[in-house]
Amino acid sequence: MTAPSPDGRLVDSFDLVIFDLDGVIYLVDRPIGTAVATVGRLHAEGKPLAYATNNASRRAAEVAALLSGMGLSIRPDEVLTSAAAAAEVLADRFPSDSPVLVVGAEALRAEVHAVGLRPVTRVEDAPVAVVQGYGPQVGWVDLAEAALAVQAGAEWIVTNTDRTLPTPRGPVPGNGSLVAALRTALGRDPDVVVGKPGPALFRAAAHRAGANRPLVIGDRLDTDIEGAVRAGMECLLVLTGVTAPVDLLHAPPQARPTYVADDLTGLFDAERVARLPDRARPDPADADGWRVTGDGAEVLLTGTGSRLGALRALCAAAWSGRPVTDIQPGSELARSVLWDLGLLQ
């Protein structure tokens, strides 16, 4: 894996930065802390950037306009959405003007129309496929029509399976929760899942930019991070969205990030980012000044260092197969760090 640059700036080790949006750049329509300033700094330094989002409720131009309203100047061709990717999948599978039952926001209908297919809303329109994406107005009637269409033989394409969406008030049901309702009703899985954790969005972003060493930044282990791992890319988890430190301790190998930071300032400041243990061969002895000891589920954290260093040590212990469910502090510093990480019971 790529090593950090000599001056300690993580960002300098990569030739493209691929951002997730919800939970990384903004929560719904509200920018996250220092994200806008950090991305603006990257633009000023000429770093190639891309934005890959599972959210199918906006088209690329709408995403670009939203970010521009937050003070970021980006082009629509830098944005890759699961709605556009799903429409491309449909266009590859079906002839022009084929009816497609759309469950989701107007953006998804627009993408389906843009590739020459005909959006419909009823099973009586004989759709050849159902495409399902997030939309805040999706209800029982939409899901019922989709279920009937799939039972009648339509292919079932979903933009993504995010269980939740981050909001300022906390996580709320995402498209994956609505997909789960149909999965229960139909007793089967979708035919195709287009977005993350599939690698397609990230690979497309790297291909567009001609990048050889991209860094993926996300806030979700089960989509952003797993998608980056599947794509063979290094990745940074930021703790500004849905993933908490306790979730990181229990991450399976296919969803373990390369780095973790509180927010995007970790791209520039070596003190605000930690490189995590190798996801396949974690070394619990490599603990950055911290030590995790104990048998069984109860472990003791001792030593000195940063809070992210402590999180790294705990990840090393947990990922090496040791149960880490009851973490006790061995000093006042350890107690303070565990409290800040939300790991003190």
Secondary structure, DSSP 8 states (H G I E B T S, - for coil): -----TTS-GGGG-SEEEE--BTTTEETTEE-TTHHHHHHHHHHTT--EEEEE---SS-HHHHHHHHHHTT----GGGEEEHHHHHHHHHHHHS-TT-EEEEES-HHHHHHHHHTT-EEE--GGG--SEEEE---TT--HHHHHHHHHHHHTT-EEEES---SEE--TT--EE-HHHHHHHHHHHHTS--SEE-STTSSHHHHHHHHHHT-SSEEEEES-IIIIIHHHHHHT-EEEEETTSS--HHHHHT--GGG--SEEESSGGGGT-GGGEEE---SSS--TT--TTEEEE-STTEEEEEE-S-HHHHHHHHHHHHHTT---SEEEESSHHHHHHHHHTT---
